[in-house]
Amino acid sequence: MKLLRLKTIAKKVWLWAKKFWWMIILGLGLIIALLLWALTRNGAYVAGLLDLMQARSDAHDQEMETLAHIHNTEIVEKNERLKEHLKRRAEIEEEYRNRGQNLSKEKEAELKRIVDESYNDPEKLARELAEAFGIEYG
């Protein structure tokens, strides 16, 4: 019952809006004009609003700059870890060649696993590599 009544009211409102659409637009225009007049009659409101927008923009720019710096730092650290990894791998391969042995696929996989697990701690990395490959550490 209530749904039927609500549907009837909605249809009547829609018909009224179709007939007097110009009144709705005029009313919205007047409301917008009054809001603009209220905001601009005192320049302090507009200046405060513009200052707030500028402060937000500056804060956003500073955050983006900080994130870019952090990203660049991470890239540099990643490249340094990669260079260290390649250097240690070359050292291990050289040690094995000096012994007259070749680095097997299993040893290469173990080397990769050790480096991946402990790349942030150089001491731990060196100790584990020495234990795994029989190289003197220290």
C-alpha positions in Angstrom: 0.0 0.0 0.0 2.8 2.4 1.0 4.8 1.4 -2.1 1.9 2.2 -4.4 1.4 5.6 -2.8 5.1 6.3 -3.0 5.0 5.4 -6.7 2.1 7.8 -7.3 3.8 10.7 -5.5 7.0 10.0 -7.5 5.1 10.1 -10.8 3.4 13.4 -9.8 6.8 14.9 -8.9 8.3 13.8 -12.2 5.4 15.3 -14.2 5.7 18.6 -12.2 9.5 18.6 -12.8 9.0 18.0 -16.6 6.5 20.9 -16.7 8.4 23.4 -14.6 12.0 22.5 -15.3 12.9 26.1 -15.8 11.9 26.9 -12.2 14.2 24.2 -10.9 17.1 25.5 -12.9 16.3 29.1 -11.9 16.1 28.1 -8.2 19.5 26.2 -8.4 21.0 29.2 -10.1 19.8 31.6 -7.4 21.2 29.3 -4.7 24.6 29.2 -6.4 24.5 32.9 -6.9 23.7 33.5 -3.2 26.5 31.1 -2.1 29.0 32.9 -4.4 27.8 36.3 -3.1 28.2 35.2 0.5 31.7 33.9 -0.1 32.9 36.9 -2.1 31.4 39.7 0.0 34.3 39.3 2.4 37.6 38.5 0.6 38.9 36.8 3.7 36.8 33.7 3.0 38.1 33.4 -0.6 41.7 34.2 0.5 41.4 31.5 3.2 40.0 29.0 0.8 42.8 29.7 -1.8 45.5 29.5 0.9 44.1 26.2 2.1 44.1 24.9 -1.5 47.7 26.1 -2.0 48.8 24.5 1.3 47.3 21.2 0.3 49.0 21.4 -3.1 52.4 22.1 -1.5 51.9 19.2 1.0 51.1 16.9 -1.9 54.2 18.0 -3.9 56.4 17.5 -0.8 55.0 14.0 -0.3 55.6 13.1 -3.9 59.1 14.4 -3.7 59.8 12.4 -0.6 58.4 9.2 -2.2 60.5 9.8 -5.3 63.6 10.2 -3.1 62.8 7.0 -1.2 62.2 5.1 -4.5 65.5 6.3 -6.0 67.3 5.3 -2.8 65.8 1.8 -3.0 66.9 1.5 -6.6 70.5 2.5 -5.7 70.5 0.0 -2.8 69.1 -2.7 -5.0 71.8 -2.1 -7.6 74.5 -2.2 -5.0 73.2 -5.5 -3.7 73.1 -6.9 -7.2 76.8 -5.8 -7.7 77.7 -7.4 -4.4 75.9 -10.6 -5.4 77.7 -10.7 -8.8 81.0 -10.0 -7.1 80.6 -12.8 -4.5 79.4 -15.2 -7.2 82.5 -14.5 -9.2 84.7 -15.0 -6.2 83.0 -18.4 -5.4 83.3 -19.5 -9.0 87.0 -18.4 -9.0 87.6 -20.3 -5.8 86.0 -23.4 -7.3 88.1 -23.0 -10.5 91.3 -22.8 -8.3 90.3 -26.0 -6.6 89.7 -27.6 -10.0 85.9 -28.0 -9.6 82.9 -26.7 -11.4 79.9 -25.0 -9.8 77.0 -27.5 -10.3 73.4 -26.5 -10.8 72.5 -27.5 -7.2 75.3 -25.3 -5.9 74.2 -22.4 -8.1 70.6 -22.8 -6.8 71.9 -22.9 -3.2 74.0 -19.8 -3.8 71.0 -18.0 -5.2 68.8 -19.0 -2.2 71.4 -17.9 0.3 71.9 -14.5 -1.4 68.1 -14.0 -1.7 67.5 -14.8 2.0 70.3 -12.7 3.5 71.1 -9.9 1.1 70.3 -7.3 3.8 72.8 -8.6 6.2 76.3 -8.8 4.7 77.9 -10.6 7.7 75.3 -13.3 7.7 75.6 -13.6 3.9 79.4 -14.0 4.1 79.1 -16.6 7.0 76.5 -18.7 5.2 78.4 -18.6 1.9 81.6 -19.7 3.7 79.7 -22.6 5.4 77.9 -23.7 2.3 80.9 -23.6 -0.1 83.8 -24.4 2.2 85.5 -21.0 1.9 87.5 -19.5 4.7 85.6 -16.7 6.4 87.1 -14.0 8.6 
